Amino acid sequence: MPESASNPTPAPLGFVLAVTFTLSIGTGALTHGLYFLAEASCQFNRTNLFALGVVFGAAYIPATRFAGPLVRLMERSSTIISPRMLLIGITLTGALLSLIPPVLALLRVQSCWALWLLAAGYAAITGLLWPIVEWYISGGRTGRQLRSAVGQFNIAWTSAVVLAFWLIGPTLEARPLDALVGVAGLHALAVLLILPMPTHPARHRPESHTSHHARRGLLVSARILLPTSYMLAGVLGPFFPVALTSMNINLAWQTVLVSVWMTSRIPTMLLLQRWHGWHGKVWPVALGGSMLAAGFIGCIIAPAVPNHAAGLAVMIVALTLFGSGMGVVYTAAIYYAMEFGHGQIDSNATHESLVGLGYILGPGVGLAISLTISVDLLDERYFLVTLILATLVAAGGLAMLLLASEKTKQ
């Protein structure tokens, strides 16, 4: 019998948060930092960087959808492999994948092709990993306890991503692939932190006083904005290395500058973790969406500002707005997914697959425009305005499709 059926005690939050923080340094370095590593180590151009993002998203989505069926298959077959053991195996596999490019470089073997393998393999690993970690967060928790746990989870992983970007910067000029060795070491450390966790997450206890209709409406709104937000981030990720170089930003400082949007998520999520008045309200989600749009447009136009200081100021303000909006949208989306989905792994997997949808669509838009320019169907000087318009149109279309999909489920 699964432990969740007989033991309602939640997993020790401290250990789950420690695992989250440790692994998020690695996933932050690769999910958002891989573009900088690829540009610095292998001189990937704009088209290749967007294509790398598409590969990552294409591998991430099916992996998230496989997480729930994989756990249920193990339970039905009475295998000795528990969710905790599965989490350990996934974590160790991530460590081995991270070592491939630096080991090839050490052996003086051409390693640039391995970055494509790393993008696909690591995306698949994290697509399986995070639904399970989130299952441990939500299992056995509800109401205020769940909101607090989700808030601490958000602060843990966002802080770790910021730290990852600060650590990557100094390695980019001389030894960019060394960062991947650090990722492997962090995965090994995470295994030791997973061991004290229960073999199976506790059963979730739904919050009875919140109406089904209210939760459903807020979940739908958040689930429409979540992939849209990651779609915008998916455009910006491959865009930044080339754009910041054109702004004459020193290579060692580029990831530090980009970390402004990741840093601004932290106080936003901390506020939502401490103040629960946002729960059940529509306006926070609407505000978050507005901040996302304004921040995205500002980030795209900043490199085109003629004055260097003014362009840098526009970039910093835009990054702050974008990150704050991401913080609001992500917090609402993951909380309502856990609460309405009763904290089960399938609900968490759906949450992560929506993130993956953004991962693939964002770079896909940029890749299409970059390829159009490369075959002389569009002039280079129209790249920025076309990128803004195409992304906003795609985001609107995505929102309508998701809304239509949610309506068919009701």
C-alpha positions in Angstrom: 0.0 0.0 0.0 1.4 3.4 -0.9 2.6 5.4 2.1 0.2 8.3 1.1 -2.8 6.1 1.8 -1.7 5.2 5.4 0.5 8.1 6.5 -1.1 11.6 6.2 2.0 13.3 7.6 3.5 15.8 5.1 7.1 15.4 4.1 9.5 17.5 6.2 9.4 20.8 4.6 13.0 21.7 5.4 14.4 18.8 3.4 12.0 19.3 0.5 13.0 23.0 0.3 16.7 22.1 0.6 16.4 19.7 -2.3 14.5 22.4 -4.2 17.2 25.0 -3.6 20.1 22.7 -4.5 18.6 21.3 -7.7 17.3 24.7 -8.8 20.8 26.1 -8.9 21.5 23.4 -11.5 18.3 23.7 -13.4 18.5 27.5 -13.3 22.0 27.3 -14.8 20.8 25.1 -17.6 17.2 26.2 -18.2 18.0 29.9 -18.5 21.8 29.9 -18.6 22.5 27.3 -21.3 22.1 30.0 -24.0 25.0 32.0 -22.4 27.1 28.8 -22.1 26.4 27.9 -25.7 27.2 31.4 -27.0 30.4 31.6 -24.9 31.8 28.1 -25.5 30.6 27.4 -29.1 29.7 30.8 -30.5 26.1 29.9 -31.2 24.4 32.5 -33.3 20.9 33.9 -32.8 19.2 31.2 -34.9 21.0 28.4 -33.1 20.1 29.8 -29.7 16.4 30.0 -30.5 16.6 26.4 -31.9 18.3 25.3 -28.7 15.3 26.6 -26.8 12.9 24.8 -29.1 14.8 21.5 -28.4 14.6 22.1 -24.7 10.8 22.7 -24.8 10.1 19.8 -27.1 11.7 17.4 -24.6 10.3 19.0 -21.5 6.6 18.7 -22.3 6.3 14.9 -23.0 8.5 14.2 -19.9 6.0 16.2 -17.6 3.1 14.2 -19.0 4.9 10.9 -18.4 5.6 11.6 -14.7 2.1 10.6 -13.4 1.7 7.5 -15.5 5.2 6.4 -14.5 4.5 6.7 -10.8 1.2 4.8 -11.2 2.8 2.1 -13.2 5.3 1.5 -10.5 2.6 1.3 -7.8 0.4 -1.1 -9.8 3.3 -3.4 -10.6 4.3 -3.5 -6.9 7.8 -2.6 -7.8 10.3 -1.7 -5.1 11.0 1.6 -6.8 9.2 4.3 -4.7 8.7 7.9 -5.7 11.7 8.8 -3.5 13.9 6.2 -5.3 12.7 7.5 -8.7 13.6 11.0 -7.6 17.1 9.9 -6.7 17.5 8.1 -10.0 16.3 11.1 -12.0 18.7 13.4 -10.0 21.7 11.2 -10.6 20.9 10.9 -14.3 20.9 14.7 -14.5 24.4 14.8 -13.0 25.7 12.4 -15.6 24.1 14.4 -18.5 25.7 17.6 -17.2 29.2 16.0 -17.3 29.1 15.1 -20.9 30.2 18.4 -22.5 33.0 19.2 -20.0 34.3 15.6 -20.1 34.4 15.8 -23.9 36.2 19.1 -23.8 38.7 17.7 -21.3 39.4 14.9 -23.7 39.8 17.5 -26.5 36.9 16.0 -28.4 34.6 18.4 -30.2 31.8 19.0 -27.6 29.4 21.6 -29.2 27.1 18.8 -30.4 26.7 17.7 -26.8 25.0 20.9 -25.9 22.0 19.8 -28.1 22.0 16.5 -26.3 22.2 18.2 -23.0 19.3 20.5 -23.8 17.1 17.6 -24.7 18.2 15.2 -22.0 18.2 17.6 -19.1 14.8 19.0 -20.2 13.4 15.5 -20.0 15.0 14.9 -16.6 13.6 18.1 -15.1 10.3 17.5 -16.7 10.0 14.3 -14.6 11.7 15.7 -11.6 9.7 18.8 -10.7 6.2 17.3 -10.6 7.5 14.8 -8.1 9.1 17.5 -5.9 5.9 19.6 -6.1 4.0 16.5 -5.0 6.1 16.3 -1.9 5.4 20.0 -1.2 1.6 19.7 -1.5 1.0 16.2 -0.1 -0.8 16.4 3.3 -1.0 20.2 3.2 -4.0 22.5 2.6 -5.3 26.0 3.1 -2.9 28.4 4.9 -0.3 25.6 5.4 -0.3 24.9 1.7 -0.1 28.5 0.7 2.8 29.0 3.1 4.6 25.9 1.8 4.1 26.9 -1.8 5.4 30.4 -1.0 8.5 29.0 0.6 9.0 26.6 -2.3 8.8 29.6 -4.8 11.3 31.6 -2.8 13.7 28.7 -2.6 13.8 27.9 -6.3 13.8 31.6 -7.4 16.6 32.5 -5.1 18.6 29.5 -6.3 18.2 30.5 -10.0 19.5 34.0 -9.1 22.5 32.5 -7.4 23.1 30.2 -10.5 23.3 33.3 -12.8 25.7 35.0 -10.4 27.9 31.9 -10.4 27.9 31.4 -14.2 29.0 35.0 -15.0 32.7 34.7 -13.9 33.2 31.4 -15.9 31.9 32.6 -19.2 35.0 34.2 -20.6 37.6 31.6 -19.7 36.0 28.2 -18.9 32.2 28.3 -19.6 31.7 24.6 -19.4 33.1 24.4 -15.9 29.6 25.5 -14.7 28.3 22.1 -15.8 30.7 20.4 -13.5 29.2 22.4 -10.7 25.7 21.4 -11.8 26.7 17.7 -11.5 28.1 18.2 -8.0 24.9 19.9 -6.9 22.8 16.9 -8.2 25.0 14.6 -6.1 24.5 16.8 -3.0 20.7 16.8 -3.6 20.6 12.9 -3.5 21.9 13.1 0.2 19.1 15.6 0.9 16.4 13.4 -0.7 17.3 10.4 1.5 15.5 11.7 4.7 12.3 12.3 2.8 9.4 9.7 3.1 9.3 7.1 0.4 5.9 8.4 -0.8 4.3 11.9 -0.5 1.3 12.1 1.9 -2.2 12.2 0.7 -3.5 15.7 0.0 -6.4 17.1 2.1 -8.6 19.5 0.0 -9.6 22.9 1.4 -13.4 22.5 1.9 -14.5 26.1 2.4 -13.4 27.3 -1.1 -16.1 26.8 -3.7 -15.4 24.5 -6.6 -16.5 27.2 -9.1 -14.3 29.9 -7.6 -11.2 27.7 -7.6 -12.0 26.5 -11.2 -12.2 30.1 -12.5 -9.0 31.2 -10.9 -7.2 28.0 -12.0 -8.2 28.6 -15.6 -7.1 32.2 -15.5 -3.7 31.3 -14.0 -3.3 28.4 -16.4 -3.8 30.7 -19.4 -1.2 33.2 -18.1 1.4 30.6 -17.0 2.4 29.3 -20.4 2.1 32.8 -21.9 4.5 34.1 -19.3 7.0 31.3 -20.0 6.5 31.9 -23.7 7.7 35.5 -23.2 10.6 34.3 -21.1 11.3 31.7 -23.8 11.7 34.5 -26.3 13.9 36.5 -24.0 16.3 33.7 -23.0 17.9 33.2 -26.4 17.5 36.9 -27.2 19.6 38.2 -24.3 23.1 36.9 -25.2 23.1 38.6 -28.6 21.2 41.7 -27.4 23.4 42.4 -24.4 26.5 41.9 -26.5 25.1 44.5 -28.9 24.7 46.9 -25.9 28.4 46.4 -25.1 27.6 44.7 -21.8 30.7 42.9 -20.5 30.3 39.1 -20.9 30.9 38.5 -17.2 28.1 40.9 -16.3 25.5 39.7 -18.8 24.0 36.9 -16.6 24.1 39.3 -13.6 22.1 41.8 -15.5 19.6 39.2 -16.7 19.2 38.0 -13.1 17.4 41.3 -12.3 14.2 39.8 -13.5 14.8 36.6 -11.5 15.7 38.6 -8.4 12.6 40.7 -8.6 10.5 37.6 -8.4 11.7 37.0 -4.9 10.2 39.9 -3.0 7.0 39.4 -5.0 6.7 35.8 -4.0 7.8 36.6 -0.5 4.9 39.1 -0.3 2.4 36.6 -1.6 3.8 34.0 0.9 3.4 36.3 3.9 0.1 38.0 2.8 -2.7 35.7 1.9 -5.2 38.4 0.9 -4.5 37.6 -2.7 -6.1 34.2 -2.4 -9.4 34.0 -4.3 -9.0 37.4 -5.9 -8.9 38.0 -9.7 -7.0 41.3 -9.7 -3.5 40.0 -8.7 -3.5 37.7 -11.7 -4.6 40.5 -14.0 -1.9 42.8 -12.6 0.7 40.2 -13.0 -0.2 39.7 -16.7 0.0 43.5 -17.3 3.4 43.7 -15.8 4.6 40.8 -17.9 3.5 42.5 -21.1 5.1 45.8 -20.2 8.3 44.3 -19.0 8.7 42.1 -22.1 8.2 45.0 -24.5 10.8 47.1 -22.6 13.4 44.3 -22.7 13.0 43.9 -26.5 13.3 47.7 -27.2 16.1 48.4 -24.8 18.9 47.4 -27.1 17.6 49.8 -29.8 17.8 52.9 -27.5 20.6 55.0 -28.9 22.0 56.2 -25.6 23.8 53.5 -23.7 22.9 54.7 -20.2 19.3 55.2 -21.2 19.1 51.8 -22.8 20.6 50.1 -19.8 18.0 51.9 -17.5 15.2 50.8 -19.7 16.4 47.2 -19.6 16.7 47.2 -15.8 13.2 48.7 -15.3 11.8 46.3 -17.8 13.5 43.3 -16.2 12.1 44.3 -12.8 8.5 44.6 -14.2 8.8 41.3 -16.0 10.1 39.4 -13.0 7.5 40.8 -10.7 4.8 39.8 -13.1 6.3 36.3 -13.4 6.3 36.0 -9.7 2.6 36.8 -9.4 1.5 34.6 -12.2 3.6 31.6 -11.2 2.6 31.8 -7.5 -1.1 31.9 -8.4 -0.8 29.1 -11.0 1.1 26.6 -8.8 -1.1 27.3 -5.7 -4.4 26.8 -7.6 -3.0 23.8 -9.4 -2.1 22.1 -6.1 -5.3 23.1 -4.3 -7.8 22.5 -7.1 -5.9 19.4 -8.3 -5.8 18.0 -4.7 -2.0 18.0 -4.7 -1.7 15.0 -6.9 1.2 14.4 -9.3 -1.0 14.8 -12.4 -2.0 18.3 -11.4 1.6 19.2 -10.8 2.5 17.6 -14.1 -0.1 19.7 -15.9 1.4 22.8 -14.3 4.8 21.9 -15.5 3.7 20.9 -19.0 2.1 24.4 -19.4 5.5 25.8 -18.4 7.0 23.6 -21.1 4.5 24.9 -23.6 5.9 28.3 -23.1 9.5 26.9 -23.3 8.9 25.7 -26.8 6.6 28.4 -28.3 8.7 31.3 -27.2 11.9 30.2 -28.8 9.8 28.9 -31.7 8.6 32.4 -32.5 12.1 33.8 -32.4 13.5 31.0 -34.5 10.8 31.5 -37.2 11.7 35.3 -37.4 15.4 34.6 -37.3 15.2 32.1 -40.2 13.0 34.5 -42.2 15.8 37.1 -41.9 18.5 34.6 -42.8 16.8 33.8 -46.1 16.3 37.5 -46.9 12.5 37.5 -46.5 12.7 40.1 -43.8 15.2 42.9 -43.2 17.3 42.7 -40.1 16.3 46.2 -39.0 12.7 44.9 -38.5 13.7 42.1 -36.2 12.8 43.8 -32.9 9.4 45.1 -33.9 8.5 41.9 -35.7 9.6 39.9 -32.6 7.4 42.0 -30.3 4.3 41.9 -32.6 4.7 38.2 -33.5 5.1 37.2 -29.8 2.1 39.2 -28.6 -0.1 37.8 -31.4 1.1 34.3 -30.6 0.5 34.9 -26.9 -3.1 36.1 -27.7 -3.7 33.0 -29.8 -2.3 30.7 -27.2 -4.6 32.3 -24.6 -7.7 31.8 -26.7 -6.8 28.2 -27.5 -6.2 27.4 -23.8 -9.5 29.1 -22.8 -11.4 27.1 -25.5 -9.7 23.9 -24.2 -10.7 24.7 -20.6 -14.3 25.4 -21.6 -14.6 22.0 -23.3 -13.6 20.3 -19.9 -16.4 22.0 -18.0 
